[in-house]
């Protein structure tokens, strides 16, 4: 009787390890994208709160806002977005994440002193590979910000 493993036995074990590794990598990537969505949501909420605070403080004597695009968002000063304003700050988001805005425009503008936005808006941050995985940020007409 021979001692040791046959080539078939070794190949079967290698195959099992390969399948288990593939499953682990897929699950890890899904978790990674979900974490990126959560971080993106937190960053957007922070930017909204910051712009609202600046507006309520009367920074520069102007309203403050954020313009949303599918892959980025831009903070700005004034009653409307001006792409040529050098004080704008644009933040890109991960390519696996998308942003959509429901409301009158793709911008949220907080009024100077009151922080009102004039009309409610809903911002959805979603995973592009599975749009059912999403987080919703709502902004009420009085500027109240909540995450669902």
Secondary structure, 3 states (H helix, E strand, C coil): CCCCCCHHHHHHHHHHHHHHHHHHHHHHHHHHHHHHHHHHHHHHHHHHHHHHHHHHCCHHHCCEEEEECCCEEEEEECCCCCCCCCCCEEEECCCCEEEEEECCCCEEEECCCCCCCCCCEEEEEEECCEEEEEEEEEECCCCCEEEC
